[in-house]
Amino acid sequence: MIKLHTLKLSALTLFLSVMLGACASSGDSPTGTPQEVQEVQAQLLGDMPLPAASKIIGADSLIIGRGDSWVGRVVLSGVQTPTDIYAFFQSEYPRAGWTTVSAVKTKTSILVFTKGDRTATVELNEGSLTGPKTLITITSSPKNANVVAPSKK
């Protein structure tokens, strides 16, 4: 009887450890004060303003380089509504020297900006009930990247 109780307790302990470990090791929760988190994000993304309290979701992002010349995709969790974050990008990117090329506000909103030889595409999606209010995806690339279509053989 004691062995069965110990086995059940061990199984429960193992299950809870795995669940807590998965949450703790996701790598999606930056550590440090909000100011330190914003500072690290600014070093990575350079001249791209970010909504207050937004945090990079590392597992979904691919950042090559850093500062004003990074390329890739960064996914952020936002604490404001998609409408508020859309308004943030529409007002703050032009203030930072970005030119709005296109802006479409729908369930999935898309904004396209250029600055110098760079293009940034911002995609906004509603978050889940248990997650962030808004998922923000920013894709950055050179404006006139030489894209070659694959040849048909």
N, C-alpha and C positions, 0 to 999 in steps of 0.2 A: 504494500500500500504506500509506503514511504517512497519507494523508487518511482512509482507512477506519478505521485504528486511532484517529486523533484524533476522528473522528466517534463511534465506539463509546465512547471515554473521555468525550466531551462528553455523550453521552446518559446514561451512567451517573452522571456528576456531577450532571446536571440532575435525574434521578430521585431520587438521595439528597438533594439540596437540597430538593426538594418534600416528600419524606417527613419530613425533619427540621423543615422549616418548618411543616408541618401540626401536628406535635407541639408545637412551641414556641409557636405562635400560638393554641392552643386556648382560652386564657384561663381554663383550669380549674385552674391551679396558682398559688395565691396566693403572693406572695413575702414574704420577711421571716422573722423568727424565729417559732417556734410561738406564743410569747406575743403577738407583734404580730398574727398571723393571728387568734388567739382574740379579741383586743381589737377588731379591725375587725368580726368577726362579732357580737360583743356589741353594738357600736354599731348594727349593722343590725337585729338581732333582739331587742334589749332584754332582757326578763326571761325569755327562753326558754333554759334551760341546754342545752348541746350536749355530746355525748360527747367525751371527750378525743381530740385529733388528727383530729377530723372536719373536712372542708373543703368549702366551698360549691362546687358545680359551676355556675359562672356561666351557661354556655350553656343549662342546663335550668331555671334559676330566674327568677322574676319577682317582684321585691320592690318594692312601692309604699309609699313612706314609709320610716320607720326607727324604731328604738327600740321602745317599748312599744305603738305604734299602727300598725305596719306591717300591710299586707294583701298577700296573694298566695301564691306557692308558692316554697319554697326546697328545692333538692335538694342533699344532702350525700353525700360519700363517707365511709364509716366504716371504721376499721381493726379494730374488734372484730366478733365474730360477731353475727348477728341476735338470738340469745338473750341475749347480754350487753347489747346495745343496748336490747332490749325491757325488760330488768331496770333499766337506767339510767333510761329514761323513767318507768317505774312508780314508781321511788323518788325521783327528783330533781324531777319536775314538781310533785308535791304539796308537797315542801319549798319550792318557789319560789312557792307560793300557788295553784297550779292544782288544780282538782278533776277527778278522773277520772270521765268520763261512761260510757265504754265501753272495753273492752280485749279484743281477740280475738287469740290467738296461734295462727297457722297458718303455712303456707308464705309467705303475704303477711300480715303482722301489721298490725292497725289499732288505734290508740289515739286516743281523743277526749277532749280536756280543755277546760274552761272556766275563765275567770278574769275577773271583772267582766263587762264587756259583750263579751268576746272568746271565740272558739272556736278551738282548734287541733286539727287532725287530723294524726296522725303515721302514715305508712305505711312499713313496713320490708320490704325485699326482699333476697334473697341477691344478692351481686355476682357478677361473672364470675371465671373463673380468673385472668385477667390484670389485673383491675381491683380496685376496693375489695371488702372482704369483705361489706359491707352498703351498700345504697343506701337513704338516708333521705329521705323527702319529707315536709315539714311544710307544711301549708296553714293559713293564718291568715285569719280574717275576723271581722267583727262578729257577735255571737251572734244577734241578731234582725234580720238584714238583711231588708229588705222585698223579698221575691222575688215577682215577678209572672209567672205563666205566660203565654206568648204566646196571644193570642186566635186562634181558628180562624175563618177567613174562607171 
